[in-house]
Amino acid sequence: MKRAYAVAIAGAAVLMIIFISCEKMEPVAPASDEVLDGPLESLTYAQRAQHLRGDIAFFAPFTPQTGLGPVFVATSCGSCHAGDGKGHPFTTLTRFGQTDSTGNHFLDQGGPQLQNRAIPAHTPEQIPAGATFARFTPPINTGLGFLEAVSDADILAMADPGDANGDGIRGVPHWIGLPSYVIPRPGALTQGGRYIGRFGKKGSVYNLLQQTATAYNQDMGITSDFEPIDAHSNNPVDPEVATNVVHDVVFYLQTLKAPIQRGPTDPEVAAGKQVFTSINCAGCHKTQLTTGYSSVAALSNKTFSPYTDLLLHDMGPGLDDHYTEGSARTNEWRTAPLWGLGLAPNSQGGQYFLLHDGRAHSIEEAILLHGGEATNSVNAFKQLSPVAKQQLIKFLESL
């Protein structure tokens, strides 16, 4: 009896050792401020279930048997947004064909997006002779629901087309036409039948439904009830992705959490934020915005810090690719949100590829390449002491 008891005790001890050892071997989950993916807090059970369905669909690859192509850029949404982060030069998109507000004159030759890959027996597209083009690095996905929920009135209130305050910044909204399937949001403002765009490098996309349906069609060659025309042949094709799947992906994007700043109370980070404001980077990269009403309660009437005004700005000849979308000029770009900036290398191979096309390989290089309405801020940056520059960079890396 004593022997059996001793054996049992020894066995329990061995199991405990194994359990403790396994615990130590388990990977430690990264802190929530070190990753971009993850749902909003306070979602209902049903909303979390839809978010999960959208998550699965977002990263699910397509094949020729499930509708991929015949020409395409990527095989899934997630292949351009690793961990919901910024894209890499290998996943950068090429848009071509429009030089002014008269529209894209190369739609019959594959415009506006180059599909540089093809399934077997088909040929990838090439940029037609005479077409101008720009390369667009995929942005981070997180926090998009907050940006979508900002009211048009708030966006318009930040515009200053005549530079009334004399700071050299003249942000303007991009008034765009809507595809038939897009329903304007409640309280939407309109000008000549056009509405304020807020997504895309040029602000040429109205909402996340349009963004998602267009990405399926232009990036993967996948038709839907929303975008039923094949991007290669320009012919109608039966839907290759179900409507409920598109809505699940839209909901997934809407309900991804906002990037969380790291170390906001660090004295160097706090000092860097003051420098950011003092040289008027905040003139375009607004430090706070507020959402209006949203059908998702977790997004309604929230104050958040994306560091954008969602407006178009003249960024000078150095960033003019002589290509545009909608009625934006070729030198105008929507203010890129800065939140998540410090985590960009996680999805970019351990280094930075910044600005609309990834040409800048450091935050300082990206700042110095700004021109146009940012000239005063860039000149002020150049005059900063080495300590102040370091503080500013540390603040930007904390976002």
Number of C-alpha atoms within 10 A of each C-alpha: 6 7 8 9 10 11 12 12 12 12 12 12 12 12 12 12 12 12 12 11 11 10 11 10 9 8 7 8 8 8 7 13 17 16 17 26 21 19 21 20 12 12 16 12 9 9 18 18 14 20 25 18 18 23 22 16 18 23 19 13 16 19 13 13 7 11 16 25 30 23 26 25 25 25 22 20 21 20 17 27 22 19 19 24 25 29 29 25 17 9 17 19 22 19 22 26 28 24 22 16 13 10 14 19 14 17 15 12 17 21 24 22 24 25 28 17 20 20 14 10 6 11 13 16 18 12 21 14 7 9 17 16 21 19 19 19 25 22 23 26 24 27 27 20 27 27 25 21 22 23 21 21 13 14 18 17 12 18 21 18 12 12 12 11 9 9 14 17 23 21 27 24 25 26 23 23 20 19 12 7 11 14 12 14 15 11 11 12 16 14 10 8 10 13 22 29 25 28 20 21 23 27 25 24 25 25 25 22 21 18 15 20 24 20 19 23 24 26 26 27 28 30 27 22 16 19 22 18 19 21 29 20 13 13 9 12 16 13 17 18 18 12 13 11 17 21 18 23 26 24 23 30 24 26 27 23 23 24 27 18 18 17 15 14 9 13 12 19 23 17 17 23 21 16 21 24 16 14 18 20 21 17 23 25 22 20 20 13 21 17 19 20 15 18 8 16 12 17 27 17 16 16 14 16 21 24 21 21 29 33 27 26 25 23 21 18 14 11 19 17 16 18 22 29 27 21 19 25 19 23 21 29 25 28 23 23 21 19 26 28 20 21 23 23 17 17 19 21 12 10 14 23 23 24 21 21 21 21 16 17 13 14 19 14 13 16 19 16 17 20 20 18 20 25 18 17 24 19 13 15 22 12 12 14 10 10 10 18 18 17 22 26 20 21 26 20 19 21 22
